[in-house]
Amino acid sequence: MAAFPLIRSRTIGELLAPAAPFDKKCGRENWTVAFAPDGSYFAWSQGHRTVKLVPWSQCLQNFLLHGTKNVTNSSSLRLPRQNSDGGQKNKPREHIIDCGDIVWSLAFGSSVPEKQSRCVNIEWHRFRFGQDQLLLATGLNNGRIKIWDVYTGKLLLNLVDHTEVVRDLTFAPDGSLILVSASRDKTLRVWDLKDDGNMMKVLRGHQNWVYSCAFSPDSSILCSVGASKAVFLWNMDKYTMIRKLEGHHHDVVACDFSPDGALLATASYDTRVYIWDPHNGDILMEFGHLFPPPTPIFAGGANDRWVRSVSFSHDGLHVASLADDKMVRFWRIDEDYPVQVAPLSNGLCCAFSTDGSVLAAGTHDGSVYFWATPRQVPSLQHLCRMSVRRVMPTQEVQELPIPSKLLEFLSYRI
Amino acid sequence: MDGEKKTYGGCEGPDALYVKLILSDGHEFIVKKERALTSGTIKAMLSGPGQFAEKEADEVHFREIPSHVPSKVYALCMYFMYKVRYTNSSTEIPEFPVAPEIALELLMAANFLDC
């Protein structure tokens, strides 16, 4: 293999869990980190049944003040603030929430549809503090899901139906406050939080633990991944299974859609991250974490290179992966080697911030580490591609009367 | 037109600050040279050896691109400015929105211009 330059990512900061008298006891793990859709808050499970909520812009300012001195331009501190109208009386506050049981999953839900929250122009941000709802859902060890109000830290709803650990939670990005939970009891459940948490549907089909789930950006498709190599796609209008994606050799533990919904990334214990075309089930790219690639038997067992988490960045060009070989890798979808790496021991989960500038990763001891994501001005061709693919599935793209090279580019086959 | 050129610097000569982009139906756009060079194609046309006779006057003729959809040319110029502003800059790179109605044709123009 040709040698490639390994660039180390720039660390932004870290949030360390408070030291506990019983360090080695199970229950400290930080299984999920999450950013609020409007960028106002960051949440992580600190271990020992608590979740900490911090206002993200204040947190970032603290890192910049105490951390690296590379920031020369003060405009980089102008992050989306929900009280830009001058509502100083309602400054976001930190909360520590005791959930009563080990927290396995977290998700923020907003009644504001994500296209609006992720504004193009920062100054135009119209999020009215306290009037639109921002909720935090926590999935617990005993199968319960607790819904909290982010601004007040109060418990709003208690959803009881799963019989086993709720391993992942995700809200639909269209502001409808539909919540999907994935559980070790082999089912996924769909809850309507605007209707008092009424459970609308049970999705059955997994033969084993369900590890993770993710909505497509237009909220029409749900991906669920689980043990025994399972990757399923569900139609969220009719709640039927669209297809099963075959290819992994071991448990699949994480999934994420690209911002235009044209790509799906899945991470597995078989040491690989696959990038699929969710419209036809083709595997477009493979990001390996072990060289030479393991044989199927080795990949299907304990191979020390389990990939734990994968996340798509908001520019649709970069993917971050977290593996057991103590490294975080940033990949570009047009290269097959990582463009940046960072060391991380015992990492369990990762997530990009709402504006895509920071990657947060949670570890086994309840801490979180942050890095600056590799950013560059995307090509106009890629920006146009994302705009087209947000509204056009692959089948329609294939019918377009354009040169074949452009067809391949639009289908992400280059 | 001549008065305008004298005030803002010319399109002629190697030190010209501006270049003129001439589309197939005769519409002319005068763009700052530094920004137009974002496009690999325009850069090649301006600096290539003698086969491009436009080199003398720093004009580029696009015989295939009509201007009947001005929003695309506007989007192209906005992209050039966006790229020059945020390349090698430590500030946050904001999103560059592309309206879905023009996205496909803008993709073809961007592919032609290699940007």
Interface residues (C-beta under 8 A of the other chain):
Chain A: N70 V71 T72 N73 S75 S76 R78 R118 V120 N121 I122 H314 D355 S357 R375 Q376 V377 P378 S379 L380 Q381 L383 C384 R385 M386 S387 V388 R390 V391 L400 I402 L406 F409 L410
Chain B: L76 Y79 Y82 K83 Y86 T87 S89 S90 T91 E92 I93 P94 E95 F96 P97 V98 A99 P100 A103 L104 L106 L107 M108 A110 N111 C115
